Structures are given as structure tokens and as C-alpha cells.
Amino acid sequence: MKPKVAFICVHNSCRSQMAEAIAKLTASDVFEAYSAGTEKRDTINQDAVRIIKQRYGVDMNESQLSKTLEVIPSVDIVVTMGCNVDCPWLPSKHREDWGLDDPSGQSDSVFEETVDQIVMKMEDLVQRIQNREIKLE
């Protein structure tokens, strides 16, 4: 059975949404991906939607929505995106923080850099899960 991974931040509108989309495209054979926050927005950050659509051809407006922690299933791994204040808490067997700055309101190049960081950290997470370096028992 594949572990469940939740990418969480406060508003579930930008970084965690991009991580969920990238995980579903690149890591679905290793884990199930979810994203959530303690609050939700009416829409996902449209710059994030545009950047992910340009790079991966996925329209997050169609495939995802902003949601709160209460609506996702129990998870094995929690990845906080870098809240800088008070990160949401969710029970899990493993928790880590990726320390990503929120690109909201920044240039496309900042969004692209954030996506690159997510991809790099995602590849590392996949490898650690596959190598059983993350204890889920």
C-alpha cells in the first residue's frame, strides 16, 4: 500500500497546490498526494495555475481545489511548505518542512524557481520513501 503524503500550508493556494500537482504527475507510483491548509481561498493562486499549466500541461483549476485539513484522509507523511509563522499541524508518522518562500505576488522567475525547488525536493522525498529511509511503521 502506498503511503499518503500531505503538502500543507496555511491557505492551500500556491506552494502546496503546486506540490500536489507535481507529485501526482511525477510520484504517483510511489505515494498518494494531497494538499490542504488551515484556511482556504476561493481560488488557487492564478500565477501558480499558469506556471504549472505552462510547464506540465495541467490546469489546476480543473484538477484541484483549495481545501482544509479536515477534508483529506489520514496521512503518513506531512510536508509543510515553509510557513514562516504558524504551520498547520496534522498527525503523521513523519513530518518535514521544505522551507519554501511564498512566491505569491512575485515575478514568473520566482515562481519558476519555486517549482524547481519543489521538483528537487520531491525527487529527494521519492528516493527516501523508496529506500525506506523514512520510517512509516
DSSP file (Angstrom, degrees, kcal/mol; ACC not computed):
  #  RESIDUE AA STRUCTURE BP1 BP2  ACC     N-H-->O    O-->H-N    N-H-->O    O-->H-N    TCO  KAPPA ALPHA  PHI   PSI    X-CA   Y-CA   Z-CA
    1    1 A M              0   0    0      0, 0.0     0, 0.0     0, 0.0     0, 0.0   0.000 360.0 360.0 360.0 132.3    0.0    0.0    0.0
    2    2 A K        -     0   0    0      1,-0.1    29,-0.2    26,-0.1    28,-0.1  -0.474 360.0-112.7 -74.9 141.1    1.4    3.4   -1.0
    3    3 A P        -     0   0    0      0, 0.0    29,-2.6     0, 0.0     2,-0.5  -0.337  26.1-123.8 -67.0 155.8    1.9    6.0    1.7
    4    4 A K  E     -a   32   0A   0     27,-0.2    73,-2.3    29,-0.0    72,-2.1  -0.895  25.2-164.8-103.2 130.7   -0.2    9.1    1.8
    5    5 A V  E     -ab  33  77A   0     27,-3.2    29,-2.1    -2,-0.5     2,-0.5  -0.960   3.4-160.8-119.6 130.6    1.6   12.4    1.7
    6    6 A A  E     -ab  34  78A   0     71,-2.7    73,-3.1    -2,-0.4     2,-0.6  -0.949   5.3-157.2-112.1 127.1    0.0   15.8    2.5
    7    7 A F  E     -ab  35  79A   0     27,-2.7    29,-1.7    -2,-0.5     2,-0.4  -0.909  28.9-178.1 -98.0 117.3    1.6   19.0    1.4
    8    8 A I  E     +ab  36  80A   0     71,-2.6    73,-1.9    -2,-0.6     2,-0.3  -0.895  21.4 149.5-128.1 150.5    0.3   21.7    3.7
    9    9 A C  E     -a   37   0A   0     27,-1.5    29,-0.6    -2,-0.4    30,-0.2  -0.843  57.4 -84.2-152.9-170.9    0.5   25.4    4.3
   10   10 A V  S    S+     0   0    0     -2,-0.3    29,-2.8    27,-0.2    28,-0.4   0.965 118.8  20.8 -71.6 -52.0   -1.9   28.0    5.7
   11   11 A H  S    S-     0   0    0     26,-0.2    30,-0.6    27,-0.2    26,-0.2   0.576  83.2-140.9-100.0  -9.9   -4.0   28.9    2.7
   12   12 A N  S    S+     0   0    0     24,-0.3    29,-0.3    28,-0.2    55,-0.2   0.929  70.0 109.9  48.7  51.9   -3.6   25.9    0.4
   13   13 A S  S    S+     0   0    0     31,-0.1    32,-3.0    53,-0.1    35,-0.2   0.535  79.9   3.7-129.8 -11.6   -3.5   28.2   -2.6
   14   14 A C  S  > S+     0   0    0     30,-0.2     4,-2.6    34,-0.1     5,-0.2   0.394 122.0  27.5-138.8 -86.2    0.0   28.2   -4.1
   15   15 A R  H  > S+     0   0    0      1,-0.2     4,-2.5     2,-0.2     5,-0.2   0.917 123.7  45.7 -59.2 -47.8    3.1   26.2   -2.9
   16   16 A S  H  > S+     0   0    0      1,-0.2     4,-2.2     2,-0.2    -1,-0.2   0.861 113.3  51.2 -66.3 -33.9    1.1   23.2   -1.5
   17   17 A Q  H  > S+     0   0    0      2,-0.2     4,-2.3     1,-0.2    -1,-0.2   0.914 110.6  48.1 -67.5 -43.0   -1.1   23.2   -4.6
   18   18 A M  H  X S+     0   0    0     -4,-2.6     4,-2.6     1,-0.2     5,-0.2   0.915 111.4  51.1 -63.7 -41.1    1.9   23.2   -6.9
   19   19 A A  H  X S+     0   0    0     -4,-2.5     4,-2.7    -5,-0.2    -2,-0.2   0.909 109.4  50.3 -62.6 -42.0    3.5   20.3   -4.9
   20   20 A E  H  X S+     0   0    0     -4,-2.2     4,-2.4     2,-0.2    -1,-0.2   0.936 112.2  47.0 -60.9 -45.9    0.3   18.3   -5.1
   21   21 A A  H  X S+     0   0    0     -4,-2.3     4,-1.4     1,-0.2    -2,-0.2   0.927 114.6  46.0 -62.3 -45.6    0.1   18.7   -8.9
   22   22 A I  H  X S+     0   0    0     -4,-2.6     4,-2.6     1,-0.2     5,-0.3   0.906 112.4  51.3 -65.2 -41.6    3.8   17.9   -9.4
   23   23 A A  H  X S+     0   0    0     -4,-2.7     4,-2.9     1,-0.2     5,-0.4   0.910 107.6  52.1 -62.7 -41.9    3.5   14.8   -7.1
   24   24 A K  H  < S+     0   0    0     -4,-2.4     4,-0.3     1,-0.2    -1,-0.2   0.830 116.3  41.8 -64.7 -30.1    0.5   13.5   -8.9
   25   25 A L  H  < S+     0   0    0     -4,-1.4    -2,-0.2    -5,-0.2    -1,-0.2   0.837 130.3  21.7 -82.4 -34.8    2.5   13.8  -12.2
   26   26 A T  H  < S+     0   0    0     -4,-2.6    -3,-0.2    -5,-0.1    -2,-0.2   0.614 130.2  30.8-113.8 -14.9    5.9   12.5  -11.0
   27   27 A A  S >X S+     0   0    0     -4,-2.9     4,-2.4    -5,-0.3     3,-2.3   0.279  72.8 113.3-132.1  11.5    5.4   10.4   -7.9
   28   28 A S  T 34 S+     0   0    0     -5,-0.4    -4,-0.1     1,-0.3    -1,-0.1   0.719  78.0  59.8 -63.9 -19.5    2.0    8.7   -8.1
   29   29 A D  T 34 S+     0   0    0      1,-0.1    -1,-0.3    -3,-0.1     3,-0.1   0.652 114.4  36.4 -78.3 -14.0    3.7    5.3   -8.4
   30   30 A V  T <4 S-     0   0    0     -3,-2.3     2,-0.3     1,-0.3    -2,-0.2   0.782 127.3  -2.8-106.7 -38.8    5.4    5.9   -5.0
   31   31 A F     <  -     0   0    0     -4,-2.4     2,-0.4   -29,-0.2    -1,-0.3  -0.983  64.5-108.3-151.7 161.7    2.8    7.8   -2.9
   32   32 A E  E     -a    4   0A   0    -29,-2.6   -27,-3.2    -2,-0.3     2,-0.4  -0.794  39.8-145.4 -89.9 134.8   -0.7    9.3   -2.9
   33   33 A A  E     +a    5   0A   0     -2,-0.4     2,-0.3   -29,-0.2   -27,-0.2  -0.841  24.4 164.2-111.8 140.6   -0.5   13.1   -2.8
   34   34 A Y  E     -a    6   0A   0    -29,-2.1   -27,-2.7    -2,-0.4     2,-0.3  -0.937  16.2-156.9-139.4 160.5   -2.9   15.6   -1.2
   35   35 A S  E     +a    7   0A   0     -2,-0.3     2,-0.3   -29,-0.2   -27,-0.2  -0.986  21.7 150.3-138.2 153.4   -2.7   19.3   -0.2
   36   36 A A  E     -a    8   0A   0    -29,-1.7   -27,-1.5    -2,-0.3   -24,-0.3  -0.975  19.6-157.5-166.7 170.6   -4.5   21.3    2.4
   37   37 A G  E     -ac   9  68A   0     30,-1.5    32,-1.5    -2,-0.3   -27,-0.2  -0.922  37.3-106.7-149.1 174.5   -4.4   24.2    4.7
   38   38 A T  S    S+     0   0    0    -29,-0.6     2,-0.3   -28,-0.4   -27,-0.2   0.727 110.6  25.0 -78.5 -21.3   -5.9   25.6    7.9
   39   39 A E  S    S-     0   0    0    -29,-2.8     2,-0.3   -30,-0.2    28,-0.2  -0.870  78.6-144.3-129.7 165.5   -7.7   28.1    5.7
   40   40 A K        -     0   0    0     -2,-0.3     2,-0.2    26,-0.1   -28,-0.2  -0.955   5.7-136.6-132.8 158.1   -8.8   28.0    2.1
   41   41 A R        -     0   0    0    -30,-0.6    25,-0.2    -2,-0.3     3,-0.1  -0.658  26.4-117.0-102.7 161.1   -9.0   30.5   -0.7
   42   42 A D  S    S+     0   0    0     -2,-0.2     2,-0.3     1,-0.1    24,-0.1   0.852  99.3  13.1 -65.6 -33.6  -11.8   30.9   -3.2
   43   43 A T  S    S-     0   0    0     22,-0.1     2,-0.2    -3,-0.0    -1,-0.1  -0.946  85.4-101.0-139.3 159.4   -9.4   30.1   -6.0
   44   44 A I        -     0   0    0     -2,-0.3   -30,-0.2    20,-0.1   -31,-0.1  -0.528  61.7 -80.2 -73.6 148.3   -5.9   28.7   -6.4
   45   45 A N     >  -     0   0    0    -32,-3.0     4,-2.2    -2,-0.2     3,-0.2  -0.315  41.6-145.6 -52.0 120.4   -3.2   31.3   -7.0
   46   46 A Q  H  > S+     0   0    0      1,-0.2     4,-2.2     2,-0.2    -1,-0.2   0.752  96.3  56.7 -70.5 -24.5   -3.7   32.0  -10.7
   47   47 A D  H  > S+     0   0    0      2,-0.2     4,-2.6     1,-0.2    -1,-0.2   0.909 108.8  47.9 -68.3 -41.0    0.1   32.6  -11.3
   48   48 A A  H  > S+     0   0    0      2,-0.2     4,-2.5     1,-0.2     5,-0.3   0.917 111.3  51.1 -62.9 -43.0    0.7   29.1   -9.9
   49   49 A V  H  X S+     0   0    0     -4,-2.2     4,-2.2     1,-0.2    11,-0.3   0.934 112.4  46.2 -58.2 -47.4   -2.0   27.7  -12.1
   50   50 A R  H  X S+     0   0    0     -4,-2.2     4,-2.6     2,-0.2    -2,-0.2   0.912 112.8  48.4 -64.0 -44.6   -0.5   29.4  -15.2
   51   51 A I  H  X S+     0   0    0     -4,-2.6     4,-2.3     2,-0.2     5,-0.2   0.918 113.7  46.3 -65.2 -43.8    3.1   28.3  -14.4
   52   52 A I  H  X>S+     0   0    0     -4,-2.5     4,-3.0     2,-0.2     6,-0.8   0.887 113.4  50.1 -66.1 -38.2    2.1   24.7  -13.8
   53   53 A K  H  X5S+     0   0    0     -4,-2.2     4,-1.7    -5,-0.3    -2,-0.2   0.916 111.8  47.9 -65.9 -42.2    0.0   24.7  -16.9
   54   54 A Q  H  <5S+     0   0    0     -4,-2.6    -2,-0.2    -5,-0.2    -1,-0.2   0.918 121.2  35.8 -63.0 -43.1    2.9   26.1  -19.0
   55   55 A R  H  <5S+     0   0    0     -4,-2.3    -2,-0.2    -5,-0.2    -1,-0.2   0.885 136.6  15.3 -81.0 -39.6    5.4   23.6  -17.6
   56   56 A Y  H  <5S-     0   0    0     -4,-3.0    -3,-0.2    -5,-0.2    -2,-0.2   0.520  91.2-120.7-117.9  -8.1    3.3   20.4  -17.2
   57   57 A G     << +     0   0    0     -4,-1.7     2,-0.5    -5,-0.6    -4,-0.2   0.679  69.3 132.1  75.0  15.6    0.1   21.0  -19.3
   58   58 A V        -     0   0    0     -6,-0.8     2,-0.9    -9,-0.1    -1,-0.3  -0.886  49.9-149.0-105.9 129.2   -2.1   20.5  -16.1
   59   59 A D    >>  -     0   0    0     -2,-0.5     4,-1.8     1,-0.2     3,-1.7  -0.833   7.2-168.0 -97.2 101.7   -4.8   23.0  -15.3
   60   60 A M  H 3> S+     0   0    0     -2,-0.9     4,-2.1   -11,-0.3    -1,-0.2   0.740  84.4  68.6 -62.8 -22.5   -5.0   23.1  -11.5
   61   61 A N  H 34 S+     0   0    0      1,-0.2    -1,-0.3     2,-0.2    -2,-0.0   0.818 110.6  34.6 -63.2 -28.3   -8.3   25.0  -11.8
   62   62 A E  H <4 S+     0   0    0     -3,-1.7    -2,-0.2     1,-0.1    -1,-0.2   0.781 125.7  37.7 -94.2 -31.5   -9.8   21.8  -13.2
   63   63 A S  H  < S+     0   0    0     -4,-1.8     2,-0.3     1,-0.0    -3,-0.2   0.624 118.2  29.8 -99.8 -13.9   -7.9   19.1  -11.3
   64   64 A Q     <  -     0   0    0     -4,-2.1     2,-0.3    -5,-0.2   -20,-0.1  -0.906  54.6-164.8-141.8 164.9   -7.6   20.6   -7.8
   65   65 A L        -     0   0    0     -2,-0.3     2,-0.3   -22,-0.1   -22,-0.1  -0.982  38.1 -92.4-147.7 157.6   -9.3   23.0   -5.3
   66   66 A S        +     0   0    0     -2,-0.3     2,-0.3   -25,-0.2   -26,-0.1  -0.534  55.3 171.6 -69.9 131.5   -8.3   24.8   -2.2
   67   67 A K        -     0   0    0     -2,-0.3   -30,-1.5   -55,-0.2     2,-0.2  -0.951  28.8-118.2-143.2 160.5   -9.2   22.6    0.8
   68   68 A T  B >   -c   37   0A   0     -2,-0.3     3,-1.7   -32,-0.2     4,-0.3  -0.536  36.2-102.7 -97.0 165.8   -8.8   22.5    4.6
   69   69 A L  G >  S+     0   0    0    -32,-1.5     3,-1.1     1,-0.3   -31,-0.1   0.791 113.8  67.1 -55.9 -32.3   -7.0   19.8    6.6
   70   70 A E  G 3  S+     0   0    0      1,-0.2    -1,-0.3   -33,-0.2   -32,-0.0   0.697  95.9  54.7 -67.1 -19.5  -10.4   18.2    7.7
   71   71 A V  G <  S+     0   0    0     -3,-1.7    -1,-0.2     2,-0.1    -2,-0.2   0.505  91.0  81.6 -98.4  -3.4  -11.3   17.0    4.2
   72   72 A I  S <  S-     0   0    0     -3,-1.1     3,-0.1    -4,-0.3   -66,-0.0  -0.688  84.4-106.0 -97.4 157.4   -8.2   15.0    3.4
   73   73 A P        -     0   0    0      0, 0.0    -1,-0.1     0, 0.0    -2,-0.1  -0.184  50.9 -72.5 -71.4 170.6   -7.7   11.4    4.6
   74   74 A S        -     0   0    0      1,-0.1     2,-0.3     2,-0.0    18,-0.1  -0.387  59.9-152.0 -59.1 141.0   -5.3   10.4    7.3
   75   75 A V        -     0   0    0     16,-0.6   -70,-0.2     1,-0.1    18,-0.1  -0.814  25.5-150.3-122.6 160.2   -1.7   10.7    6.0
   76   76 A D  S    S+     0   0    0    -72,-2.1    17,-2.0    -2,-0.3    18,-1.5   0.784  86.8  35.3 -92.3 -35.6    1.6    9.0    6.7
   77   77 A I  E     -bd   5  94A   0    -73,-2.3   -71,-2.7    16,-0.2     2,-0.5  -0.978  63.5-162.7-128.2 132.7    3.8   12.0    5.8
   78   78 A V  E     -bd   6  95A   0     16,-2.6    18,-2.2    -2,-0.4     2,-0.6  -0.966   4.5-170.7-114.0 128.1    3.3   15.7    6.3
   79   79 A V  E     -bd   7  96A   0    -73,-3.1   -71,-2.6    -2,-0.5     2,-0.3  -0.961   8.1-158.2-117.1 112.4    5.4   18.2    4.3
   80   80 A T  E     -bd   8  97A   0     16,-2.5    18,-3.0    -2,-0.6    19,-0.4  -0.705  12.6-141.9 -86.4 144.6    5.0   21.8    5.4
   81   81 A M        -     0   0    0    -73,-1.9    19,-3.4    -2,-0.3   -72,-0.1   0.647  58.5 -72.3 -85.8 -15.0    5.9   24.2    2.7
   82   82 A G        -     0   0    0     17,-0.3    20,-0.2    16,-0.1    -1,-0.1   0.605  52.8-175.7 120.2  72.9    7.6   26.8    4.8
   83   83 A C        -     0   0    0      1,-0.1     3,-0.3     2,-0.1    19,-0.1   0.760  14.9-156.1 -74.9 -26.2    5.0   28.7    6.7
   84   84 A N  S    S+     0   0    0      1,-0.3    -1,-0.1    17,-0.0    17,-0.0   0.348  81.3  32.7  65.2  -7.6    7.4   31.3    8.4
   85   85 A V  S    S-     0   0    0      0, 0.0     2,-0.7     0, 0.0    -1,-0.3   0.169 127.7 -11.3-134.6-100.6    4.8   31.7   11.1
   86   86 A D        -     0   0    0     -3,-0.3     3,-0.1     3,-0.0     0, 0.0  -0.869  64.8-152.6-118.3  97.7    2.5   29.0   12.5
   87   87 A C        -     0   0    0     -2,-0.7   -78,-0.1     1,-0.1    -7,-0.0  -0.398  26.8-105.1 -68.8 141.9    2.5   25.9   10.3
   88   88 A P        -     0   0    0      0, 0.0     2,-0.4     0, 0.0    -1,-0.1  -0.311  33.7-133.3 -61.6 151.0   -0.7   23.8   10.4
   89   89 A W        +     0   0    0     -3,-0.1   -20,-0.0    -9,-0.0    -3,-0.0  -0.905  28.6 168.8-112.2 138.7   -0.4   20.6   12.4
   90   90 A L        -     0   0    0     -2,-0.4   -12,-0.1   -84,-0.0   -84,-0.1  -0.984  39.6-106.1-146.2 132.4   -1.7   17.2   11.1
   91   91 A P        +     0   0    0      0, 0.0   -16,-0.6     0, 0.0     2,-0.3  -0.321  55.4 145.1 -61.3 142.9   -1.0   13.8   12.7
   92   92 A S        -     0   0    0    -18,-0.1   -16,-0.2     1,-0.1   -15,-0.2  -0.973  58.6-118.0-165.2 170.7    1.5   11.7   10.8
   93   93 A K  S    S+     0   0    0    -17,-2.0     2,-0.3     1,-0.3   -16,-0.2   0.661 103.5  22.8 -89.8 -21.4    4.3    9.2   11.1
   94   94 A H  E     -d   77   0A   0    -18,-1.5   -16,-2.6    40,-0.1     2,-0.4  -0.994  66.9-174.9-147.4 139.8    6.9   11.6    9.5
   95   95 A R  E     +d   78   0A   0     -2,-0.3     2,-0.3   -18,-0.2   -16,-0.2  -0.999   8.1 165.9-137.9 138.8    6.9   15.4    9.2
   96   96 A E  E     -d   79   0A   0    -18,-2.2   -16,-2.5    -2,-0.4     2,-0.5  -0.989  26.3-135.1-148.3 156.4    9.3   17.7    7.5
   97   97 A D  E     -d   80   0A   0     -2,-0.3   -16,-0.2   -18,-0.2   -18,-0.1  -0.949   3.3-162.0-115.4 130.8    9.4   21.3    6.4
   98   98 A W        -     0   0    0    -18,-3.0   -17,-0.2    -2,-0.5   -16,-0.1   0.553  27.3-140.5 -89.2  -8.2   10.6   22.3    2.9
   99   99 A G        +     0   0    0    -19,-0.4     2,-0.4     1,-0.2   -17,-0.3   0.829  37.6 165.5  58.3  37.5   11.2   26.0    3.9
  100  100 A L        -     0   0    0    -19,-3.4    -1,-0.2   -20,-0.1     2,-0.2  -0.732  34.6-128.2 -90.7 131.7   10.0   27.4    0.6
  101  101 A D        -     0   0    0     -2,-0.4   -18,-0.1     1,-0.1    -1,-0.0  -0.496  31.8-104.5 -72.2 146.4    9.2   31.1    0.5
  102  102 A D        -     0   0    0    -20,-0.2    -1,-0.1    -2,-0.2     9,-0.1  -0.605  26.5-161.3 -73.4 120.9    5.7   32.0   -0.9
  103  103 A P    >   +     0   0    0      0, 0.0     3,-2.6     0, 0.0     8,-0.2   0.506  43.2 135.2 -82.0  -2.1    6.1   33.3   -4.4
  104  104 A S  T 3  S+     0   0    0      1,-0.3     3,-0.1     6,-0.1    -2,-0.0  -0.175  75.6  12.7 -51.9 132.3    2.7   35.0   -4.4
  105  105 A G  T 3  S+     0   0    0      1,-0.3    -1,-0.3     0, 0.0     2,-0.1   0.452 107.6 112.6  80.9   0.9    2.9   38.5   -5.9
  106  106 A Q  S <  S-     0   0    0     -3,-2.6    -1,-0.3     1,-0.2     2,-0.0  -0.359  73.5 -79.5 -98.2 179.8    6.4   37.8   -7.3
  107  107 A S    >>  -     0   0    0     -2,-0.1     4,-1.7    -3,-0.1     3,-0.5  -0.233  41.5-104.6 -74.6 165.5    7.7   37.5  -10.9
  108  108 A D  H 3> S+     0   0    0      1,-0.2     4,-3.0     2,-0.2     5,-0.2   0.859 120.9  60.2 -57.6 -36.7    7.3   34.4  -13.1
  109  109 A S  H 3> S+     0   0    0      1,-0.2     4,-2.2     2,-0.2    -1,-0.2   0.859 103.3  50.4 -64.0 -33.6   11.0   33.7  -12.5
  110  110 A V  H <> S+     0   0    0     -3,-0.5     4,-2.1     2,-0.2    -1,-0.2   0.904 111.4  48.4 -69.0 -41.0   10.4   33.4   -8.7
  111  111 A F  H  X S+     0   0    0     -4,-1.7     4,-2.5     2,-0.2    -2,-0.2   0.920 111.0  50.8 -62.5 -43.4    7.5   31.0   -9.4
  112  112 A E  H  X S+     0   0    0     -4,-3.0     4,-2.5     1,-0.2    -2,-0.2   0.903 109.8  49.9 -61.1 -41.6    9.8   29.0  -11.7
  113  113 A E  H  X S+     0   0    0     -4,-2.2     4,-2.2     2,-0.2    -1,-0.2   0.891 109.7  51.2 -64.1 -39.5   12.5   28.9   -9.1
  114  114 A T  H  X S+     0   0    0     -4,-2.1     4,-2.5     2,-0.2    -2,-0.2   0.916 110.0  49.4 -63.7 -43.0    9.9   27.7   -6.5
  115  115 A V  H  X S+     0   0    0     -4,-2.5     4,-2.7     2,-0.2    -2,-0.2   0.919 109.7  52.0 -61.3 -43.3    8.7   25.0   -8.9
  116  116 A D  H  X S+     0   0    0     -4,-2.5     4,-2.3     1,-0.2    -2,-0.2   0.904 110.4  48.4 -59.6 -41.7   12.4   23.9   -9.5
  117  117 A Q  H  X S+     0   0    0     -4,-2.2     4,-2.6     2,-0.2     5,-0.2   0.905 111.0  50.3 -65.9 -41.2   12.8   23.7   -5.7
  118  118 A I  H  X S+     0   0    0     -4,-2.5     4,-2.7     2,-0.2    -2,-0.2   0.932 110.8  49.6 -61.5 -45.2    9.6   21.6   -5.3
  119  119 A V  H  X S+     0   0    0     -4,-2.7     4,-2.4     2,-0.2    -2,-0.2   0.926 112.2  47.6 -60.2 -45.8   10.8   19.2   -8.1
  120  120 A M  H  X S+     0   0    0     -4,-2.3     4,-1.8     1,-0.2    -1,-0.2   0.925 115.3  44.3 -62.5 -45.5   14.2   18.8   -6.4
  121  121 A K  H  X S+     0   0    0     -4,-2.6     4,-2.5     2,-0.2    -1,-0.2   0.847 111.7  54.3 -69.0 -33.4   12.7   18.2   -3.0
  122  122 A M  H  X S+     0   0    0     -4,-2.7     4,-2.8    -5,-0.2    -2,-0.2   0.921 106.8  50.6 -65.3 -44.3   10.1   15.9   -4.5
  123  123 A E  H  X S+     0   0    0     -4,-2.4     4,-2.1     1,-0.2    -2,-0.2   0.900 111.9  48.2 -60.3 -40.7   12.8   13.7   -6.1
  124  124 A D  H  X S+     0   0    0     -4,-1.8     4,-2.5     2,-0.2    -2,-0.2   0.913 111.3  49.9 -65.9 -43.4   14.6   13.5   -2.8
  125  125 A L  H  X S+     0   0    0     -4,-2.5     4,-2.4     2,-0.2     5,-0.2   0.927 110.2  50.5 -61.0 -45.7   11.4   12.6   -1.0
  126  126 A V  H  X S+     0   0    0     -4,-2.8     4,-2.8     1,-0.2     5,-0.2   0.928 111.2  48.7 -57.8 -46.6   10.6    9.8   -3.5
  127  127 A Q  H  X S+     0   0    0     -4,-2.1     4,-2.4     1,-0.2    -1,-0.2   0.915 111.2  49.3 -62.4 -43.5   14.1    8.4   -3.2
  128  128 A R  H  <>S+     0   0    0     -4,-2.5     5,-2.7     2,-0.2     6,-1.0   0.874 112.8  47.7 -66.2 -36.1   13.9    8.4    0.7
  129  129 A I  H ><5S+     0   0    0     -4,-2.4     3,-1.4     3,-0.2    -2,-0.2   0.945 113.5  47.3 -66.5 -47.5   10.5    6.7    0.6
  130  130 A Q  H 3<5S+     0   0    0     -4,-2.8    -2,-0.2     1,-0.3    -1,-0.2   0.857 113.6  47.6 -62.7 -35.6   11.7    4.1   -1.9
  131  131 A N  T 3<5S-     0   0    0     -4,-2.4    -1,-0.3    -5,-0.2    -2,-0.2   0.385 111.4-122.5 -86.0   4.2   14.9    3.4    0.1
  132  132 A R  T < 5S+     0   0    0     -3,-1.4    -3,-0.2    -5,-0.1    -2,-0.1   0.804  70.2 136.2  57.4  32.2   12.8    3.1    3.3
  133  133 A E      < +     0   0    0     -5,-2.7     2,-0.6    -6,-0.2    -4,-0.2   0.712  58.8  69.6 -78.0 -21.3   14.8    6.0    4.9
  134  134 A I  S    S-     0   0    0     -6,-1.0     2,-0.6    -9,-0.1   -40,-0.1  -0.887  88.2-135.7 -98.1 120.3   11.5    7.4    6.2
  135  135 A K        +     0   0    0     -2,-0.6    -2,-0.1     1,-0.1    -6,-0.0  -0.660  34.0 164.6 -82.6 117.0   10.1    5.1    8.8
  136  136 A L              0   0    0     -2,-0.6    -1,-0.1     1,-0.1   -42,-0.1   0.294 360.0 360.0-113.2   6.4    6.4    4.6    8.3
  137  137 A E              0   0    0    -44,-0.1    -1,-0.1     0, 0.0    -2,-0.1   0.433 360.0 360.0 -90.5 360.0    5.9    1.6   10.6
